[in-house]
Amino acid sequence: MEKTFEEIKNDFIDASLEEKIKIYTTAENLTVEQFKELLAYYPIKHLERLEKAVNSK
């Protein structure tokens, strides 16, 4: 069963940095707004790591 956005968001909030990157890069069917909402819970000082992971997909 597919997770709802709220479930994905809650998992993301509670996740470690590596888990956040995995969730962000593997989430499917999210809107731009939902991806932006997840970014609000991502530590900005590690944004470069997320960018690299997204760009390597």
Secondary structure, 3 states (H helix, E strand, C coil): CCCCHHHHHHHHHHCCHHHHHHHHHHCCCCCHHHHHHHHCCCCHHHHHHHHHHHHCC
